[in-house]
Amino acid sequence: MTYCLLTLSFYKAGCLLLRSQVSRGLESLILTATSGATFSVLLPSTLLLHTETVVKPQREEVTGEDYILMETTDINMSEHSAAAHNSLELDALWGTTPQESMMGKSAYVDSHSRSLDKLYNFADCAGLHLILGLNGLQRNPDNSWNTSSTLSLLKYGAGKKYNISWELGNEPNAYRSMVGRAVNSTQLSQDYAKLRTLLQSVRYYNRAHLYGPNAGRPRKNAVLLLDGFMKNAGSVIDAVTWQHYFMDGRVKKAEDFLKTRLLDTLTEQITKVTKVVNTHTPGKKVWLGGLGPAWAGGNNNLSETYAASFLWMNTLGVAAVQGIDVVLRHSFFDYGYTHLVDQHFNPLPDYWFSLVFKRLVGPRVLAVRVAGLQRKPQPGRVIWDKLRIYAHCTSYYNPNYMRGSITIYIINLHRSRKKIKLAGTLRNRTIHQYLLQPHGEGGLRARHVQLNGEKLLMGNDETFPDLKPKILRAGRTIAMPPMTIGFYVIKNINAYACRR
């Protein structure tokens, strides 16, 4: 994973945009995801969706703290090679490269300090909390983690009173294949214990949050690493992080993003991770520490299209149902092909889906039972659901809907129109429809989205369009066009679970 520090122009424009939107609460870049409770964040290089799982009825709900995550890539790059794709690697800022070893210590510290100042000031002016990933590949001859530059960074940040949370390394299970140097679970546990000790030694950070181990997809090696790490260092971290990518970056067909088998891989991976975590540290929060349609930066000409939004929306629904507390999503700007905005800061499809999600989806997940959807399995045949329905209490922060309202979002993967009729207490209720479809002739490859037939465009750099619903009369059947995603709000139903 590669993240960029911002050019000066982007720094100013991005900060202004984030700050103006955060200050307007609901009218913000801060998105909403859920896991029983909700909210999320847009970052300069990453999207972080932060949610609190509602497990106990008496548990107090978080009204919202927003995060910005920056990580090191763990592979040192020279300043020249980093500039080739208009980014500045954070590990080059807080690691030790050959060029830096020839610098005087004061120049080295001053350069790194200025970079941290810019990064933190960006987060601070946007009202975000910074999570900083440290380079896990700075190693001593005995393969232990070298902390020399880390202590300097902590002391500098403490002196500036920078409120930062921390993470160490990126996909440590893949170090051998990436750089020919392996770190086993025992060593990784010792590294994290050392970082916790360092944080506690600096008074300002003695209660700072620490996340990890940021393992890769839970295949054999990653699962073994995670298991050993949780056994030895599970108590050291505040939340467990891992990563999931759905496919190979060489995929060329937009239709591949709609394959049910592909969408369901996330459920399988979450099950593997939570099983390991609950074996050693029951109740420990689990974060999805890296998410994208494909590894290696995404799919060119596909990851930024309407097709990719099926993976994105289904991920939020699955994560909510399975109790994932945080989803870190690639990416806002610059690196790879999985962006939320283009080079001119015009929103791409996933941005609009995220914004509508923020407006409508609230803190609690509701159980959904769909009669006639789950067919009886036949011997030797697996039934893959192509109509996916998720339900939540409507966002409490939306002034258009009272507490007790319900939001349903539906993903239709079929090539034909599907009808959904609400039953029980939902029957004969007025429904507000927010149907998002591709705009233009591109179909699934479209880079623009229309809401109820109207193309979504920013009014200016700081003004979102009005997200107006289409009102469906009471008792009307919901008709989902083929290969589309829609949100449906049932107003003023006064649902008991959503009143609290």
Summary of the structure (lengths in Angstrom):
residues: 500
radius of gyration: 22.7
end to end distance: 40.0
largest distance: 74.0
contacts: 1689
relative contact order: 0.12
helix: 33%
strand: 22%
